[in-house]
Amino acid sequence: KGYLVETPDELKSALSESFRARKPAVINVIIDPYAGAESGRMQHKN
């Protein structure tokens, strides 16, 4: 089964459902590319 999540609550729910099903699952997590971004100097080290 596949899940598309955009919030922490949706992720928690998708994880719970997938563990209960005891079958393989794919969880596609939409993230904000700017949330928690490092400074410009750190990006060159990654």
N, C-alpha and C positions, 0 to 999 in steps of 0.2 A: 504494500500500500504506500502511497505517496502523500506527503503533507506539504503545504505551503504556509509558512508562518511569517508574520511581520512584527509580532510583539512578544515580550517575554512570557506573557500569560498563554499565548497560543503555542509557544515552544514547550512550555511545561505540559500543556494538555496533549500535544502531539507525542511527546516522549512517554507520557503515562499510557496513552492508548497503544503505542507501538510496543512497549514492554509487556502490557497485558495480553496483546495478540500473540506474543511469542513467535513471531514470523518476521522475516526481513522487511525493513521499511526504509524509505528515503525521505529525509526531511530537508526541504529547501528553505533556507533561512534568508530572508531579505534583510540586509543590513544597511545602515547609513554609512556611506564611505567616509564621511567627515567626522563622525562621532569618535572621540578619543584619538584623533589623528595626532601623530607625533610632529614635532617641530621639523622644519625643513632640513636642519642639519642631521637629524637622526635617520631620515629616509635614505640617505646615501649609504648607511651602514647595514641596511636590511637586505 
